[in-house]
Amino acid sequence: QVQLVESGGGLVQPGGSLRLSCAASGFTFSSYVLRWYRQAPGKEREWVAYISSGGGSTNYADTVKGRFTISRDNAKNTLYLQMNSLKSADTAVYYCNASPTWGQGTQVTVST
């Protein structure tokens, strides 16, 4: 059974940091391109970051470039998103994606 399970979300103050994880199972993790998406209340889901199967290529949405870092550990079948300098605009449910499979999402709230 193909499964993605996100964790690491929570409440953080503006300027703070969080690291999200996405644990994968049921497929050959190291063969898949992976992505993070997010969906804020009342908005469409938007792409955040991409990483190639081997981890050597990454790309980011302009809104997070320079603040977020995507990485993966193929030995642990886990995807990460390090988020620094968080803003209130980063508040959203964050999802990992190994097309066509989605995780259930983890809530990130940036607020005082």
Secondary structure by P-SEA (a helix, b strand, c coil): cccccccccccccccbbbbbbbbbccccccccccbbbbbcccccccccccccccccbbbbcccccccbbbbbcccccbbbbbbcccccccccbbbbbcccccccbbbbbbcc
